[in-house]
C-alpha cells in the first residue's frame, strides 16, 4: 500500500494546484488587463496540453519506469508556476500556464500514477488502489482551494503562485515510494504501437473516449468559470473557493466508493449513473435561487462524481486490453477528456464575453452529461465475478 498512498500524495499536489487555477483568473485580469477571454484561452490550452502529455508520459513510464517521468514532471510544473507572474502578455501566459505547468502536471498525473500502481499490485487490490489514488487528487483540491484563496489575498496572486511552486517541489521525495522496485518487467507480447492501433479499432474504447470527452468539458468549465459564476450572482469570492473545496472533499468519498464499485459492478453502469446524475444536478442548479447554500449543495452533489469517473474508466481500459500498456492507453483516454476540457474552458470565456452570462454553457453541459450517460451503456464489458469465485478459478 506504500505505492498507493505515495501516488495519492503526489496527485494531491499536482491536481490540488491545477484545479484551483480558476481562482487566479480575476486577479490576473485585474493585474495585467489581458481580458477574461485571453486568460481562459491560456487555461484552455493548458487543459489540452495536460491531456496530450498523458499518453506520452504513460509510454515513457511503461518503458523506463515512473521515477524519471514523475521527477521531471514536478520540476517542470514548479518552474512553469513560478514563471507565470513574470508573463504580461497573452503569448507569455500561454507559454507558462498553457504549456509548462500543463506538461509538468500531466507527467505527474493519472496515467503514470495509476499505471505504476496497477503494475505493482495484485489484481484484487487494483480497484481499491485506484480509488485511493483518485481520492488523493480530490483531497488536494479540498486543501488547496481555500489555502490558495488565502495566499492570493495575503501575498497577491504572484506570491501565491510562488508559494504553490515550492509546494510542488516538496513532493519530490514521494517519487521514490511510487517507483519502488523500478520498471515493471513484462515478457513478450505486442509492442506499444501495435497495442494503440488495436485499441483505436475497438468500438468500446472509442465509446469510452466519447463519454470521457464530455467529462472533461464539464470539469474544465467549472474549475475555470465557477468563480466567475459566483461573481455574477453577487456573492463573495470565498463562496467560489469553498465550493471548489467542497467538491474536492465530497469526491474523496466518491472516489473511494468508485474504487470499491469497480470490484463489484460493471464499470460502464457506474459511469452511466455518474454522468446522468450530473445532468440532473445542473438542471436543479439552474432552477434554484443563487445563494451560498445553493452553491455549496451543488458542489457537494457534483463532488460525489467529480473525478470518480477515473477508476471505472481506467478499469474498463484494463479489462479491454490488460495492464501492460495501461499507462499509455489510459493516457490516450485522458487526451479525449482534455480535448473536451479545452472547449469547456475556452467556450466559457467566450460565453461570458459575448453573452454576459454562462446560461447556454450550463445547458450544453447538461446535454453533454446526458449524452455521456447513454454512450457508455453499449461498451463491451463482462460481468464482474465475485472475489471468492475468481480466487477459486
C-alpha positions in Angstrom: 0.0 0.0 0.0 3.0 2.3 0.2 2.9 2.8 -3.6 -0.8 3.6 -3.4 -0.5 6.3 -0.7 2.6 7.8 -2.2 0.9 8.1 -5.6 -2.2 9.6 -3.9 0.1 12.2 -2.2 1.7 13.2 -5.5 -1.7 13.5 -7.1 -2.9 15.6 -4.2 -0.2 18.2 -5.0 -0.5 18.2 -8.8 -4.3 18.1 -9.0 -4.8 20.4 -6.0 -2.8 23.1 -7.6 -4.2 22.5 -11.1 -7.8 22.5 -10.1 -7.7 25.9 -8.3 -6.3 27.9 -11.2 -9.7 29.4 -11.8 -9.2 31.4 -8.6 -6.4 33.3 -10.5 -8.5 34.4 -13.5 -9.9 37.6 -11.9 -6.6 38.6 -10.1 -4.5 38.1 -13.3 -7.1 40.0 -15.3 -7.1 42.9 -12.8 -3.3 43.0 -12.7 -2.5 42.6 -16.4 -5.7 43.8 -18.2 -5.3 40.8 -20.6 -9.1 40.1 -20.5 -11.0 37.0 -19.4 -11.1 35.5 -23.0 -7.2 35.6 -23.3 -6.7 34.1 -19.8 -9.4 31.5 -20.5 -7.7 30.6 -23.7 -4.4 30.1 -21.9 -6.1 27.8 -19.4 -7.9 26.0 -22.3 -4.6 25.4 -23.9 -3.4 24.0 -20.6 -6.3 21.6 -20.5 -5.5 20.2 -23.9 -1.7 20.0 -23.3 -2.3 18.3 -20.0 -4.2 15.6 -21.9 -1.8 15.4 -24.8 1.0 14.7 -22.4 -0.8 11.8 -20.7 -0.2 9.1 -23.4 3.4 10.3 -24.0 4.2 10.3 -20.2 2.5 6.9 -19.9 4.5 5.4 -22.7 7.7 6.7 -21.2 6.7 5.3 -17.8 5.8 1.9 -19.4 9.2 1.8 -21.0 11.6 3.3 -18.4 9.6 3.2 -15.1 7.7 6.1 -13.5 10.6 7.6 -11.5 12.2 9.9 -14.2 8.8 10.9 -15.6 7.5 12.0 -12.2 10.6 13.9 -11.2 10.8 15.9 -14.4 7.0 16.4 -14.2 7.1 18.0 -10.8 10.2 20.1 -11.7 8.6 21.5 -14.9 5.3 22.1 -13.1 7.1 24.2 -10.4 9.1 26.1 -13.0 6.1 27.0 -15.0 4.1 28.1 -12.0 7.0 30.3 -10.7 7.4 31.8 -14.2 3.7 32.8 -14.6 3.8 36.0 -12.7 6.5 37.4 -15.0 4.3 37.0 -18.0 2.5 40.2 -19.0 1.2 39.1 -22.5 -1.2 36.6 -23.8 1.6 34.6 -25.5 3.6 34.6 -22.3 0.7 33.3 -20.3 0.1 30.5 -22.9 3.7 29.5 -22.6 3.8 29.4 -18.8 0.3 28.3 -17.9 -0.7 26.7 -21.1 2.4 24.6 -21.8 4.9 24.4 -18.9 2.5 23.9 -16.0 0.3 21.6 -18.1 3.3 19.5 -19.3 4.5 19.1 -15.7 1.2 18.3 -14.1 0.3 16.0 -16.9 3.5 14.0 -16.5 2.9 13.6 -12.7 -0.8 12.7 -13.0 -3.3 9.9 -13.6 -1.8 7.8 -16.4 1.6 7.4 -14.8 0.4 7.1 -11.2 -2.4 4.6 -11.9 -0.2 2.7 -14.3 2.6 2.4 -11.7 0.2 1.2 -9.0 -1.5 -1.3 -11.4 1.8 -2.9 -12.4 3.0 -3.2 -8.8 -0.2 -4.5 -7.1 -2.1 -7.8 -7.4 -5.4 -7.7 -9.4 -7.7 -7.9 -6.4 -6.1 -4.7 -5.0 -6.2 -2.5 -8.1 -9.7 -1.2 -7.9 -9.3 -0.1 -4.3 -5.9 1.4 -5.1 -7.3 3.4 -8.0 -10.0 4.8 -5.7 -7.5 5.8 -3.0 -5.1 7.5 -5.6 -8.1 9.3 -7.1 -9.2 10.5 -3.6 -5.7 12.0 -3.2 -6.3 14.3 -6.1 -9.7 15.2 -4.6 -8.2 15.9 -1.2 -5.7 18.1 -2.9 -8.5 20.3 -4.3 -10.1 20.4 -0.8 -6.9 21.5 0.8 -5.5 23.8 -1.9 -8.7 25.8 -2.8 -9.1 27.7 0.5 -5.3 27.9 1.1 -4.8 29.3 -2.4 -7.5 31.9 -1.9 -5.9 33.0 1.4 -2.5 33.2 -0.3 -3.9 35.4 -3.1 -5.5 37.7 -0.5 -2.4 37.8 1.7 0.5 37.7 -0.8 -1.1 38.7 -4.1 -1.6 36.4 -7.0 2.1 36.3 -7.9 3.1 35.4 -4.3 0.5 32.7 -4.3 2.0 31.2 -7.5 5.5 31.2 -6.0 4.2 29.5 -2.8 2.5 26.8 -4.9 5.7 26.2 -6.8 7.5 25.5 -3.5 4.8 23.0 -2.5 5.3 21.2 -5.8 9.0 20.8 -5.3 8.3 19.5 -1.8 6.5 16.5 -3.3 9.7 15.2 -5.0 10.7 12.9 -2.1 7.5 10.9 -2.6 8.6 9.8 -6.1 10.9 7.1 -4.7 8.0 5.4 -2.9 5.8 5.5 -6.0 8.5 3.9 -8.2 9.8 1.3 -5.8 11.1 -1.7 -7.5 11.9 0.1 -10.7 10.2 -0.6 -14.1 7.8 -3.5 -14.1 9.1 -6.5 -16.0 6.9 -7.9 -18.9 7.9 -10.8 -21.1 6.9 -10.9 -24.7 3.7 -9.6 -26.0 2.9 -6.9 -28.6 4.6 -3.5 -28.8 3.1 -0.2 -27.6 2.3 1.0 -31.2 0.6 -2.3 -32.0 -1.5 -2.1 -28.8 -2.5 1.5 -29.6 -3.5 0.6 -33.2 -5.6 -2.3 -31.9 -7.3 -0.2 -29.2 -8.2 2.6 -31.7 -10.1 0.0 -33.8 -12.1 -1.2 -30.8 -15.7 0.3 -30.7 -15.9 0.1 -26.9 -12.7 2.0 -26.5 -14.0 4.8 -28.8 -17.3 4.9 -26.9 -15.4 5.3 -23.7 -13.5 8.2 -25.2 -16.7 9.9 -26.3 -18.1 9.8 -22.7 -14.8 10.9 -21.2 -14.7 13.9 -23.6 -17.9 15.2 -22.1 -16.5 14.7 -18.6 -13.5 16.9 -19.5 -15.8 19.6 -20.9 -17.8 19.6 -17.6 -14.9 19.7 -15.2 -12.8 22.3 -17.1 -15.8 24.6 -17.5 -16.5 24.5 -13.7 -12.9 24.8 -12.4 -12.2 27.7 -14.7 -15.5 29.6 -14.6 -17.2 28.8 -11.3 -15.6 31.8 -9.6 -17.0 34.0 -12.4 -20.5 32.4 -12.0 -20.3 33.2 -8.3 -19.3 36.8 -9.0 -22.2 37.2 -11.5 -24.6 36.1 -8.7 -23.2 38.9 -6.5 -21.7 36.6 -3.9 -18.2 36.9 -2.3 -15.2 35.2 -3.8 -14.9 32.9 -0.7 -18.1 31.1 -1.9 -16.2 30.0 -5.0 -13.1 28.8 -3.1 -15.2 26.9 -0.6 -17.3 25.5 -3.4 -14.2 24.1 -5.0 -13.0 22.8 -1.6 -16.4 21.1 -1.0 -16.2 19.4 -4.5 -12.8 18.0 -3.5 -14.0 16.9 -0.1 -17.1 15.1 -1.4 -15.0 13.5 -4.1 -12.8 11.8 -1.5 -15.9 9.7 -0.6 -16.9 9.5 -4.2 -13.5 8.2 -5.3 -13.4 5.6 -2.6 -16.9 4.4 -3.5 -16.0 4.3 -7.2 -12.8 2.2 -6.4 -14.9 -0.2 -4.4 -17.6 -0.4 -7.1 -15.1 -1.4 -9.7 -14.6 -4.6 -7.9 -18.3 -5.4 -7.5 -20.2 -4.0 -10.5 -19.6 -3.4 -14.2 -17.8 -0.1 -14.6 -19.9 1.1 -17.5 -23.0 1.1 -15.4 -21.3 3.2 -12.7 -20.2 5.7 -15.4 -23.7 5.9 -16.8 -25.1 6.6 -13.3 -22.4 9.3 -12.6 -22.9 11.2 -15.9 -26.7 11.0 -15.6 -26.6 12.5 -12.1 -24.5 15.4 -13.3 -27.2 16.3 -15.9 -29.9 16.2 -13.2 -27.8 18.3 -10.8 -27.1 21.0 -13.4 -30.8 21.4 -14.2 -31.6 21.6 -10.4 -28.9 24.2 -10.0 -30.4 26.3 -12.9 -33.8 26.2 -11.2 -32.6 27.1 -7.7 -32.1 30.5 -6.1 -28.4 31.6 -6.3 -27.4 31.6 -2.6 -24.3 30.4 -0.9 -26.2 27.3 0.3 -27.2 26.5 -3.3 -23.6 26.6 -4.5 -22.4 24.5 -1.5 -25.1 21.9 -2.1 -24.4 21.9 -5.8 -20.7 21.5 -5.1 -21.3 18.6 -2.8 -23.5 16.8 -5.3 -21.0 17.3 -8.2 -18.1 16.3 -5.9 -19.5 12.8 -5.4 -18.8 12.1 -9.1 -16.1 14.8 -9.9 -13.1 12.6 -10.5 -14.8 9.4 -9.5 -15.1 8.7 -13.3 -11.4 7.9 -13.4 -11.3 4.5 -11.5 -14.1 2.9 -13.6 -12.7 4.4 -16.8 -9.2 3.0 -16.1 -10.8 -0.3 -15.1 -12.5 -0.7 -18.4 -9.3 0.1 -20.3 -7.5 -2.6 -18.2 -10.3 -5.1 -18.8 -10.3 -4.5 -22.6 -6.5 -4.6 -23.1 -4.7 -5.7 -19.9 -2.3 -3.7 -17.8 0.9 -4.0 -19.9 0.3 -0.6 -21.6 -2.4 0.7 -19.3 -0.5 4.0 -18.7 -0.3 4.5 -22.5 -3.8 3.5 -23.4 -5.5 5.3 -20.4 -3.3 8.3 -21.3 -5.0 8.4 -24.7 -8.4 8.2 -23.0 -7.3 11.2 -20.8 -6.4 13.0 -24.0 -10.0 12.8 -25.2 -11.1 14.1 -21.8 -8.8 17.1 -22.2 -10.0 17.9 -25.7 -13.4 18.3 -24.1 -11.7 20.3 -21.3 -10.2 22.7 -23.9 -13.7 23.5 -25.2 -15.2 23.8 -21.7 -12.6 26.3 -20.5 -12.4 28.3 -23.8 -16.1 28.5 -24.7 -16.9 29.5 -21.2 -14.7 32.6 -21.6 -16.3 33.4 -25.0 -19.8 33.0 -23.5 -19.2 35.5 -20.7 -17.5 37.9 -23.0 -20.2 37.9 -25.7 -23.4 36.9 -23.9 -22.7 38.3 -20.4 -23.7 35.0 -18.7 -23.0 31.3 -18.7 -26.6 30.2 -19.2 -26.1 28.5 -22.6 -22.9 26.8 -21.3 -24.9 25.2 -18.5 -27.5 23.9 -21.0 -24.7 22.5 -23.1 -23.1 20.9 -20.1 -26.3 19.2 -19.0 -26.9 17.9 -22.6 -23.4 16.5 -22.9 -23.6 14.8 -19.5 -26.8 13.1 -20.6 -25.1 12.0 -23.8 -22.2 10.6 -21.8 -24.6 8.5 -19.7 -26.1 6.9 -22.8 -23.0 6.4 -24.8 -21.3 4.3 -22.0 -24.1 1.6 -22.0 -23.1 -0.2 -25.2 -19.5 -0.7 -24.1 -18.4 -4.3 -24.1 -17.7 -5.3 -20.5 -18.1 -8.7 -18.9 -20.0 -9.0 -15.6 -17.8 -8.8 -12.5 -17.0 -12.1 -11.0 -17.3 -12.3 -7.2 -13.9 -12.2 -5.4 -14.3 -15.8 -4.0 -15.3 -17.2 -7.3 -12.4 -15.5 -9.0 -10.0 -16.8 -6.4 -11.2 -20.4 -6.8 -11.0 -20.3 -10.6 
